[in-house]
Amino acid sequence: MVQALFITFILILIVDFGLERYLGFLNIKNAKKELPSILKDIYDTEKYVKQQAYFQTNSRFGMLTSSFSFVITLLMYSLGGFAWVDNFVQTYIQNEIWTPIIFFAFIYFANDLLSIPFDWYDTFVIEQKFGFNKVTPKLFFIDRLKGYAMTIILGGGILFAIIWIYTLTPEYFWLLAWALITGFSLFMTMFYSEIIVPLFNKQTALEPGELRTAIEKFASKSDFNLSNIFVIDGSKRSTKANAYFSGLGSKKRIVLYDTLMDKLSTDEIVAVLAHEVGHYKHKHTLINFFISMPSTLLLFILFGLILKSDELAQVMGGSVHSFHLNALAFSILYSPISLILGIATNVLSRKFEYQADGFAAKYGYAPQLLSGLKKLSATSLSNLMPHPIYVFFHYSHPTLYQRITKLNEPLAPEGE
C-alpha cells in the first residue's frame, strides 16, 4: 500500500510538471504567429521585437525556475527529506501544535532562501533590462522582511488556530477549520486595502481635479456610491500600470496606480474604472466568495479524512500519522482536484471579465476601454498571442484579442 501510494505521489508530480512544460511549449510556439489585424497597431516593429525578446526571456527563465523547483521537490520526496526535517524538529520540540508549526516554518524559510537568487535575477536583470524595474536592493530586502513578518503573524496565526482546532475536536475539525478560513477570507476581502497594502505601499486620496470629477460623474451616472478613490505609489517598484477594486459595502474603494495615471488619458482611466465598477454591479466579488465556500469545505472534508492515515505519513518517511506529514501528503493528492477547480474558476472569471467590459460599454466607454487596454498591453510588453489551451488552463482574463472582438460587437438591447 505504501509503495503504491509513493508511486502515485511521484506520478502526480511528474505529470503536473510535464503538463506545465507542454503548455509552456505551446505558448512559446504560438507567440511567434503573425498578429491579427486588430492587434497590429499595438506595437511598432521595434517595440514588437522587444516584446518578443521579453516574452522569450521570461519563458526560458520560468522553465529554469520551475525545473529547479521540481527537482528539489522530487528529491525531498524520494530521499526522505521531509522525514529528515521532521526528525530534526522533533529532536528539540515534541508538541502536537508547535512541532508542525516549526516544521512548516523550516520548509517555508528554506524554500524562500532558495528562491532569493531567482527573484533577484528576475528583478534586477530581466525587469531591469526591459525597463520595468524600479525596486532598489534595499527595498527588495525590506519587502522580503515584511513578507516574513506577515507570514509569521498571519500565516502562523491561522496555522496555529487550525492545528489547535484539530487537537480539540478531530471529529468536527473540517467544519470549524472551514468556518475559520471562510471568516478570515471575508475579513481580508473587506480590509485588505486598509491593513495589508499600507505595509508595502502608500495610498493617498485622489486629489480634486479633472480626473476625480470625471470619476465622480461616472459614479453618479451609474448609480454607484463611491467616496473612496485612492492612488497607490506603484511606481516605487515597477513602471507597469494597474487599477483594482476592493472591499464590500462601506469599505469598497477604487485604487489607481500612479503609473496608470501617467499612461492613460482621463477618459481611458474612467473606462478602466467603469470596468471595475461593472464587477461590483454584477456582484462578482460576492459570487466568487460564495463559490469559494463549498470548494474550501470540500478541501477540509478530504483533509480531515486523511489526517489519521499512517500509510500517508509513511510515504513521507514517517512511522505514524502526524498533522504536518499528512498535510504534505494531502497537498500532493489534492493537486489534481485543485487543477480542475482552478480551471473552472478561470472559466467563470473570464465570463465575469466580459460582463465588466460590457458594463463599461453600456455607458459608452467601449472605445476608451479598447484604447486603454491596448496602451496597457503595449507598456507592459504583453504577449498578444497566447495559445488557446494555455489560456484555458491559466488565464483568469480573456485575451486582448477576445476582449477587443467582444467589445466591437453591437450592444444587446436592455433585458437580453
SEMAR-708555 format. One record per residue (C-alpha): x, y, z; residue in one letter. Coordinates in steps of 0.2 Angstrom, whole numbers, plus 5000, padded with zeros to 4 digits. Example, Ala and Ser with C-alpha at 12.3 -4.5 7.8 and 13.67 -1.06 7.14 Angstrom:
% residues 2
atom east = 5062	north = 4978	up = 5039	code = A
atom east = 5068	north = 4995	up = 5036	code = S
This chain:
% residues 416
atom east = 5000	north = 5000	up = 5000	code = M
atom east = 5014	north = 5012	up = 5005	code = V
atom east = 5024	north = 5008	up = 4989	code = Q
atom east = 5008	north = 5011	up = 4978	code = A
atom east = 5005	north = 5027	up = 4987	code = L
atom east = 5023	north = 5033	up = 4984	code = F
atom east = 5022	north = 5029	up = 4966	code = I
atom east = 5006	north = 5038	up = 4964	code = T
atom east = 5014	north = 5054	up = 4973	code = F
atom east = 5029	north = 5053	up = 4961	code = I
atom east = 5017	north = 5051	up = 4946	code = L
atom east = 5007	north = 5066	up = 4951	code = I
atom east = 5022	north = 5077	up = 4952	code = L
atom east = 5029	north = 5071	up = 4936	code = I
atom east = 5013	north = 5073	up = 4926	code = V
atom east = 5010	north = 5090	up = 4934	code = D
atom east = 5027	north = 5096	up = 4929	code = F
atom east = 5026	north = 5088	up = 4911	code = G
atom east = 5009	north = 5096	up = 4908	code = L
atom east = 5016	north = 5113	up = 4913	code = E
atom east = 5031	north = 5111	up = 4902	code = R
atom east = 5019	north = 5106	up = 4887	code = Y
atom east = 5008	north = 5121	up = 4890	code = L
atom east = 5023	north = 5132	up = 4891	code = G
atom east = 5030	north = 5125	up = 4874	code = F
atom east = 5013	north = 5128	up = 4866	code = L
atom east = 5013	north = 5145	up = 4872	code = N
atom east = 5031	north = 5149	up = 4866	code = I
atom east = 5027	north = 5142	up = 4849	code = K
atom east = 5011	north = 5152	up = 4847	code = N
atom east = 5018	north = 5168	up = 4852	code = A
atom east = 5028	north = 5169	up = 4836	code = K
atom east = 5012	north = 5169	up = 4825	code = K
atom east = 5008	north = 5184	up = 4815	code = E
atom east = 4997	north = 5196	up = 4824	code = L
atom east = 4979	north = 5198	up = 4819	code = P
atom east = 4975	north = 5215	up = 4810	code = S
atom east = 4966	north = 5222	up = 4825	code = I
atom east = 4981	north = 5220	up = 4836	code = L
atom east = 4994	north = 5226	up = 4824	code = K
atom east = 4993	north = 5244	up = 4829	code = D
atom east = 4998	north = 5240	up = 4847	code = I
atom east = 5017	north = 5238	up = 4844	code = Y
atom east = 5028	north = 5246	up = 4831	code = D
atom east = 5042	north = 5235	up = 4823	code = T
atom east = 5055	north = 5240	up = 4836	code = E
atom east = 5043	north = 5238	up = 4851	code = K
atom east = 5037	north = 5221	up = 4844	code = Y
atom east = 5054	north = 5214	up = 4843	code = V
atom east = 5057	north = 5220	up = 4861	code = K
atom east = 5041	north = 5212	up = 4867	code = Q
atom east = 5046	north = 5195	up = 4859	code = Q
atom east = 5063	north = 5196	up = 4867	code = A
atom east = 5054	north = 5200	up = 4884	code = Y
atom east = 5042	north = 5185	up = 4882	code = F
atom east = 5056	north = 5173	up = 4877	code = Q
atom east = 5067	north = 5178	up = 4891	code = T
atom east = 5053	north = 5176	up = 4904	code = N
atom east = 5048	north = 5159	up = 4896	code = S
atom east = 5066	north = 5152	up = 4897	code = R
atom east = 5068	north = 5159	up = 4915	code = F
atom east = 5051	north = 5152	up = 4920	code = G
atom east = 5056	north = 5135	up = 4914	code = M
atom east = 5073	north = 5136	up = 4923	code = L
atom east = 5065	north = 5140	up = 4940	code = T
atom east = 5051	north = 5128	up = 4938	code = S
atom east = 5063	north = 5114	up = 4934	code = S
atom east = 5074	north = 5118	up = 4949	code = F
atom east = 5059	north = 5118	up = 4960	code = S
atom east = 5053	north = 5101	up = 4953	code = F
atom east = 5070	north = 5093	up = 4955	code = V
atom east = 5071	north = 5099	up = 4973	code = I
atom east = 5053	north = 5093	up = 4977	code = T
atom east = 5056	north = 5077	up = 4969	code = L
atom east = 5072	north = 5074	up = 4979	code = L
atom east = 5064	north = 5079	up = 4995	code = M
atom east = 5050	north = 5066	up = 4992	code = Y
atom east = 5061	north = 5052	up = 4985	code = S
atom east = 5076	north = 5054	up = 4998	code = L
atom east = 5065	north = 5056	up = 5013	code = G
atom east = 5070	north = 5075	up = 5015	code = G
atom east = 5054	north = 5079	up = 5024	code = F
atom east = 5056	north = 5065	up = 5036	code = A
atom east = 5073	north = 5072	up = 5040	code = W
atom east = 5066	north = 5089	up = 5044	code = V
atom east = 5053	north = 5081	up = 5055	code = D
atom east = 5066	north = 5071	up = 5064	code = N
atom east = 5077	north = 5087	up = 5066	code = F
atom east = 5062	north = 5097	up = 5073	code = V
atom east = 5056	north = 5083	up = 5085	code = Q
atom east = 5074	north = 5082	up = 5092	code = T
atom east = 5071	north = 5099	up = 5100	code = Y
atom east = 5052	north = 5101	up = 5100	code = I
atom east = 5039	north = 5087	up = 5104	code = Q
atom east = 5022	north = 5096	up = 5105	code = N
atom east = 5007	north = 5092	up = 5094	code = E
atom east = 5004	north = 5111	up = 5090	code = I
atom east = 5022	north = 5118	up = 5089	code = W
atom east = 5030	north = 5103	up = 5081	code = T
atom east = 5020	north = 5106	up = 5064	code = P
atom east = 5022	north = 5125	up = 5065	code = I
atom east = 5041	north = 5124	up = 5067	code = I
atom east = 5041	north = 5110	up = 5053	code = F
atom east = 5032	north = 5121	up = 5041	code = F
atom east = 5042	north = 5137	up = 5046	code = A
atom east = 5058	north = 5127	up = 5042	code = F
atom east = 5051	north = 5122	up = 5025	code = I
atom east = 5044	north = 5139	up = 5021	code = Y
atom east = 5060	north = 5148	up = 5025	code = F
atom east = 5072	north = 5135	up = 5017	code = A
atom east = 5061	north = 5137	up = 5001	code = N
atom east = 5061	north = 5156	up = 5001	code = D
atom east = 5080	north = 5157	up = 5004	code = L
atom east = 5082	north = 5145	up = 4989	code = L
atom east = 5071	north = 5157	up = 4978	code = S
atom east = 5080	north = 5173	up = 4983	code = I
atom east = 5093	north = 5172	up = 4969	code = P
atom east = 5080	north = 5168	up = 4956	code = F
atom east = 5069	north = 5183	up = 4962	code = D
atom east = 5084	north = 5194	up = 4962	code = W
atom east = 5089	north = 5189	up = 4944	code = Y
atom east = 5071	north = 5192	up = 4939	code = D
atom east = 5070	north = 5209	up = 4947	code = T
atom east = 5087	north = 5216	up = 4944	code = F
atom east = 5092	north = 5208	up = 4927	code = V
atom east = 5076	north = 5204	up = 4917	code = I
atom east = 5065	north = 5218	up = 4923	code = E
atom east = 5079	north = 5230	up = 4924	code = Q
atom east = 5085	north = 5226	up = 4906	code = K
atom east = 5067	north = 5229	up = 4899	code = F
atom east = 5065	north = 5245	up = 4908	code = G
atom east = 5052	north = 5240	up = 4921	code = F
atom east = 5061	north = 5238	up = 4937	code = N
atom east = 5060	north = 5252	up = 4950	code = K
atom east = 5065	north = 5242	up = 4965	code = V
atom east = 5081	north = 5246	up = 4974	code = T
atom east = 5091	north = 5232	up = 4983	code = P
atom east = 5086	north = 5240	up = 4999	code = K
atom east = 5068	north = 5239	up = 4995	code = L
atom east = 5070	north = 5222	up = 4989	code = F
atom east = 5076	north = 5215	up = 5006	code = F
atom east = 5064	north = 5227	up = 5016	code = I
atom east = 5049	north = 5219	up = 5006	code = D
atom east = 5056	north = 5202	up = 5010	code = R
atom east = 5057	north = 5205	up = 5028	code = L
atom east = 5039	north = 5212	up = 5029	code = K
atom east = 5034	north = 5197	up = 5019	code = G
atom east = 5042	north = 5186	up = 5033	code = Y
atom east = 5033	north = 5196	up = 5046	code = A
atom east = 5016	north = 5194	up = 5038	code = M
atom east = 5019	north = 5176	up = 5036	code = T
atom east = 5024	north = 5173	up = 5054	code = I
atom east = 5009	north = 5184	up = 5061	code = I
atom east = 4995	north = 5179	up = 5049	code = L
atom east = 5001	north = 5163	up = 5042	code = G
atom east = 5007	north = 5157	up = 5058	code = G
atom east = 4992	north = 5163	up = 5067	code = G
atom east = 4980	north = 5154	up = 5055	code = I
atom east = 4990	north = 5138	up = 5056	code = L
atom east = 4991	north = 5138	up = 5075	code = F
atom east = 4972	north = 5140	up = 5075	code = A
atom east = 4969	north = 5126	up = 5063	code = I
atom east = 4980	north = 5114	up = 5072	code = I
atom east = 4973	north = 5119	up = 5089	code = W
atom east = 4955	north = 5115	up = 5082	code = I
atom east = 4961	north = 5098	up = 5076	code = Y
atom east = 4969	north = 5094	up = 5093	code = T
atom east = 4952	north = 5099	up = 5102	code = L
atom east = 4940	north = 5090	up = 5091	code = T
atom east = 4946	north = 5080	up = 5076	code = P
atom east = 4928	north = 5074	up = 5073	code = E
atom east = 4922	north = 5092	up = 5069	code = Y
atom east = 4939	north = 5099	up = 5063	code = F
atom east = 4934	north = 5100	up = 5045	code = W
atom east = 4919	north = 5111	up = 5049	code = L
atom east = 4927	north = 5123	up = 5062	code = L
atom east = 4943	north = 5125	up = 5051	code = A
atom east = 4932	north = 5129	up = 5036	code = W
atom east = 4922	north = 5142	up = 5046	code = A
atom east = 4939	north = 5149	up = 5052	code = L
atom east = 4946	north = 5151	up = 5034	code = I
atom east = 4929	north = 5157	up = 5027	code = T
atom east = 4928	north = 5171	up = 5041	code = G
atom east = 4947	north = 5176	up = 5038	code = F
atom east = 4944	north = 5177	up = 5019	code = S
atom east = 4929	north = 5188	up = 5022	code = L
atom east = 4939	north = 5199	up = 5034	code = F
atom east = 4953	north = 5201	up = 5021	code = M
atom east = 4941	north = 5205	up = 5007	code = T
atom east = 4934	north = 5219	up = 5017	code = M
atom east = 4950	north = 5226	up = 5025	code = F
atom east = 4965	north = 5220	up = 5013	code = Y
atom east = 4967	north = 5238	up = 5006	code = S
atom east = 4967	north = 5246	up = 5024	code = E
atom east = 4978	north = 5234	up = 5033	code = I
atom east = 4990	north = 5224	up = 5021	code = I
atom east = 4993	north = 5237	up = 5007	code = V
atom east = 4999	north = 5251	up = 5018	code = P
atom east = 5013	north = 5239	up = 5024	code = L
atom east = 5021	north = 5240	up = 5006	code = F
atom east = 5013	north = 5255	up = 4998	code = N
atom east = 5007	north = 5272	up = 5001	code = K
atom east = 4989	north = 5276	up = 4997	code = Q
atom east = 4983	north = 5294	up = 4996	code = T
atom east = 4966	north = 5300	up = 4992	code = A
atom east = 4964	north = 5306	up = 4974	code = L
atom east = 4965	north = 5325	up = 4974	code = E
atom east = 4951	north = 5336	up = 4967	code = P
atom east = 4953	north = 5339	up = 4949	code = G
atom east = 4948	north = 5334	up = 4931	code = E
atom east = 4951	north = 5315	up = 4935	code = L
atom east = 4941	north = 5315	up = 4951	code = R
atom east = 4927	north = 5325	up = 4944	code = T
atom east = 4926	north = 5313	up = 4929	code = A
atom east = 4926	north = 5298	up = 4940	code = I
atom east = 4913	north = 5305	up = 4952	code = E
atom east = 4902	north = 5310	up = 4937	code = K
atom east = 4903	north = 5292	up = 4930	code = F
atom east = 4899	north = 5285	up = 4948	code = A
atom east = 4884	north = 5296	up = 4949	code = S
atom east = 4878	north = 5292	up = 4932	code = K
atom east = 4880	north = 5273	up = 4935	code = S
atom east = 4872	north = 5274	up = 4952	code = D
atom east = 4887	north = 5269	up = 4961	code = F
atom east = 4890	north = 5276	up = 4978	code = N
atom east = 4909	north = 5280	up = 4979	code = L
atom east = 4919	north = 5291	up = 4990	code = S
atom east = 4935	north = 5281	up = 4992	code = N
atom east = 4946	north = 5284	up = 4977	code = I
atom east = 4965	north = 5281	up = 4981	code = F
atom east = 4981	north = 5282	up = 4972	code = V
atom east = 4995	north = 5270	up = 4976	code = I
atom east = 5013	north = 5273	up = 4973	code = D
atom east = 5016	north = 5258	up = 4962	code = G
atom east = 5030	north = 5267	up = 4953	code = S
atom east = 5042	north = 5263	up = 4968	code = K
atom east = 5043	north = 5245	up = 4961	code = R
atom east = 5038	north = 5245	up = 4943	code = S
atom east = 5033	north = 5255	up = 4928	code = T
atom east = 5019	north = 5243	up = 4924	code = K
atom east = 5001	north = 5250	up = 4927	code = A
atom east = 4986	north = 5244	up = 4935	code = N
atom east = 4969	north = 5248	up = 4945	code = A
atom east = 4958	north = 5237	up = 4956	code = Y
atom east = 4943	north = 5237	up = 4966	code = F
atom east = 4942	north = 5230	up = 4984	code = S
atom east = 4931	north = 5229	up = 4999	code = G
atom east = 4912	north = 5227	up = 5001	code = L
atom east = 4899	north = 5239	up = 5007	code = G
atom east = 4905	north = 5255	up = 5015	code = S
atom east = 4923	north = 5248	up = 5014	code = K
atom east = 4923	north = 5247	up = 4995	code = K
atom east = 4937	north = 5258	up = 4986	code = R
atom east = 4945	north = 5260	up = 4970	code = I
atom east = 4963	north = 5261	up = 4969	code = V
atom east = 4973	north = 5268	up = 4954	code = L
atom east = 4992	north = 5265	up = 4952	code = Y
atom east = 5001	north = 5281	up = 4949	code = D
atom east = 5009	north = 5273	up = 4934	code = T
atom east = 4991	north = 5271	up = 4926	code = L
atom east = 4988	north = 5290	up = 4928	code = M
atom east = 5004	north = 5293	up = 4918	code = D
atom east = 5000	north = 5282	up = 4904	code = K
atom east = 4981	north = 5284	up = 4901	code = L
atom east = 4970	north = 5299	up = 4897	code = S
atom east = 4956	north = 5304	up = 4909	code = T
atom east = 4943	north = 5296	up = 4898	code = D
atom east = 4953	north = 5280	up = 4897	code = E
atom east = 4955	north = 5279	up = 4916	code = I
atom east = 4937	north = 5282	up = 4919	code = V
atom east = 4934	north = 5267	up = 4906	code = A
atom east = 4945	north = 5256	up = 4916	code = V
atom east = 4936	north = 5261	up = 4932	code = L
atom east = 4919	north = 5258	up = 4924	code = A
atom east = 4925	north = 5240	up = 4921	code = H
atom east = 4930	north = 5238	up = 4939	code = E
atom east = 4913	north = 5246	up = 4944	code = V
atom east = 4905	north = 5233	up = 4932	code = G
atom east = 4912	north = 5219	up = 4943	code = H
atom east = 4904	north = 5227	up = 4958	code = Y
atom east = 4887	north = 5230	up = 4950	code = K
atom east = 4887	north = 5211	up = 4944	code = H
atom east = 4892	north = 5206	up = 4962	code = K
atom east = 4907	north = 5196	up = 4956	code = H
atom east = 4916	north = 5198	up = 4972	code = T
atom east = 4901	north = 5191	up = 4982	code = L
atom east = 4899	north = 5177	up = 4969	code = I
atom east = 4917	north = 5172	up = 4970	code = N
atom east = 4916	north = 5172	up = 4989	code = F
atom east = 4901	north = 5161	up = 4990	code = F
atom east = 4908	north = 5149	up = 4976	code = I
atom east = 4924	north = 5148	up = 4986	code = S
atom east = 4915	north = 5142	up = 5002	code = M
atom east = 4910	north = 5124	up = 4995	code = P
atom east = 4927	north = 5121	up = 4987	code = S
atom east = 4935	north = 5126	up = 5004	code = T
atom east = 4923	north = 5115	up = 5013	code = L
atom east = 4927	north = 5100	up = 5001	code = L
atom east = 4946	north = 5103	up = 5004	code = L
atom east = 4944	north = 5102	up = 5023	code = F
atom east = 4932	north = 5087	up = 5022	code = I
atom east = 4945	north = 5077	up = 5012	code = L
atom east = 4959	north = 5084	up = 5023	code = F
atom east = 4951	north = 5078	up = 5039	code = G
atom east = 4948	north = 5061	up = 5032	code = L
atom east = 4967	north = 5058	up = 5029	code = I
atom east = 4975	north = 5066	up = 5044	code = L
atom east = 4975	north = 5049	up = 5054	code = K
atom east = 4982	north = 5039	up = 5039	code = S
atom east = 4998	north = 5030	up = 5045	code = D
atom east = 5001	north = 5025	up = 5027	code = E
atom east = 5002	north = 5043	up = 5020	code = L
atom east = 5014	north = 5048	up = 5034	code = A
atom east = 5025	north = 5033	up = 5030	code = Q
atom east = 5025	north = 5038	up = 5012	code = V
atom east = 5033	north = 5054	up = 5018	code = M
atom east = 5046	north = 5044	up = 5028	code = G
atom east = 5037	north = 5045	up = 5045	code = G
atom east = 5031	north = 5030	up = 5055	code = S
atom east = 5014	north = 5036	up = 5062	code = V
atom east = 5002	north = 5049	up = 5056	code = H
atom east = 5006	north = 5067	up = 5061	code = S
atom east = 4997	north = 5083	up = 5056	code = F
atom east = 5012	north = 5090	up = 5046	code = H
atom east = 5017	north = 5075	up = 5036	code = L
atom east = 4999	north = 5070	up = 5032	code = N
atom east = 4996	north = 5088	up = 5027	code = A
atom east = 5011	north = 5087	up = 5014	code = L
atom east = 5004	north = 5071	up = 5008	code = A
atom east = 4987	north = 5078	up = 5006	code = F
atom east = 4994	north = 5093	up = 4996	code = S
atom east = 5000	north = 5081	up = 4983	code = I
atom east = 4984	north = 5070	up = 4982	code = L
atom east = 4973	north = 5086	up = 4981	code = Y
atom east = 4983	north = 5094	up = 4967	code = S
atom east = 4973	north = 5086	up = 4953	code = P
atom east = 4957	north = 5092	up = 4961	code = I
atom east = 4964	north = 5109	up = 4963	code = S
atom east = 4969	north = 5109	up = 4945	code = L
atom east = 4951	north = 5105	up = 4940	code = I
atom east = 4944	north = 5118	up = 4952	code = L
atom east = 4957	north = 5131	up = 4946	code = G
atom east = 4951	north = 5128	up = 4928	code = I
atom east = 4933	north = 5130	up = 4932	code = A
atom east = 4937	north = 5146	up = 4942	code = T
atom east = 4946	north = 5154	up = 4927	code = N
atom east = 4932	north = 5149	up = 4915	code = V
atom east = 4920	north = 5159	up = 4927	code = L
atom east = 4932	north = 5173	up = 4929	code = S
atom east = 4934	north = 5176	up = 4910	code = R
atom east = 4915	north = 5177	up = 4909	code = K
atom east = 4915	north = 5190	up = 4923	code = F
atom east = 4928	north = 5200	up = 4914	code = E
atom east = 4917	north = 5200	up = 4898	code = Y
atom east = 4902	north = 5206	up = 4909	code = Q
atom east = 4913	north = 5220	up = 4917	code = A
atom east = 4918	north = 5226	up = 4899	code = D
atom east = 4900	north = 5225	up = 4894	code = G
atom east = 4896	north = 5237	up = 4909	code = F
atom east = 4908	north = 5249	up = 4903	code = A
atom east = 4902	north = 5248	up = 4885	code = A
atom east = 4884	north = 5251	up = 4891	code = K
atom east = 4889	north = 5268	up = 4897	code = Y
atom east = 4898	north = 5272	up = 4881	code = G
atom east = 4916	north = 5269	up = 4886	code = Y
atom east = 4920	north = 5254	up = 4874	code = A
atom east = 4932	north = 5265	up = 4863	code = P
atom east = 4941	north = 5272	up = 4878	code = Q
atom east = 4942	north = 5255	up = 4886	code = L
atom east = 4949	north = 5247	up = 4870	code = L
atom east = 4962	north = 5261	up = 4868	code = S
atom east = 4966	north = 5259	up = 4887	code = G
atom east = 4968	north = 5241	up = 4886	code = L
atom east = 4980	north = 5242	up = 4871	code = K
atom east = 4991	north = 5255	up = 4879	code = K
atom east = 4992	north = 5244	up = 4895	code = L
atom east = 4997	north = 5229	up = 4884	code = S
atom east = 5010	north = 5239	up = 4875	code = A
atom east = 5018	north = 5247	up = 4890	code = T
atom east = 5019	north = 5230	up = 4899	code = S
atom east = 5025	north = 5221	up = 4883	code = L
atom east = 5011	north = 5208	up = 4885	code = S
atom east = 5011	north = 5193	up = 4874	code = N
atom east = 4996	north = 5196	up = 4862	code = L
atom east = 4996	north = 5178	up = 4855	code = M
atom east = 4995	north = 5165	up = 4870	code = P
atom east = 4990	north = 5148	up = 4865	code = H
atom east = 4971	north = 5144	up = 4867	code = P
atom east = 4975	north = 5129	up = 4878	code = I
atom east = 4987	north = 5139	up = 4889	code = Y
atom east = 4973	north = 5152	up = 4891	code = V
atom east = 4961	north = 5139	up = 4896	code = F
atom east = 4972	north = 5132	up = 4910	code = F
atom east = 4979	north = 5148	up = 4916	code = H
atom east = 4971	north = 5164	up = 4911	code = Y
atom east = 4958	north = 5172	up = 4923	code = S
atom east = 4955	north = 5186	up = 4910	code = H
atom east = 4951	north = 5184	up = 4891	code = P
atom east = 4965	north = 5188	up = 4879	code = T
atom east = 4966	north = 5205	up = 4872	code = L
atom east = 4960	north = 5199	up = 4855	code = Y
atom east = 4945	north = 5191	up = 4863	code = Q
atom east = 4941	north = 5207	up = 4873	code = R
atom east = 4943	north = 5218	up = 4858	code = I
atom east = 4932	north = 5207	up = 4847	code = T
atom east = 4918	north = 5206	up = 4861	code = K
atom east = 4919	north = 5225	up = 4863	code = L
atom east = 4917	north = 5228	up = 4845	code = N
atom east = 4901	north = 5218	up = 4844	code = E
atom east = 4884	north = 5228	up = 4844	code = P
atom east = 4877	north = 5230	up = 4862	code = L
atom east = 4862	north = 5219	up = 4866	code = A
atom east = 4846	north = 5228	up = 4870	code = P
atom east = 4841	north = 5230	up = 4888	code = E
atom east = 4834	north = 5215	up = 4895	code = G
atom east = 4843	north = 5202	up = 4884	code = E
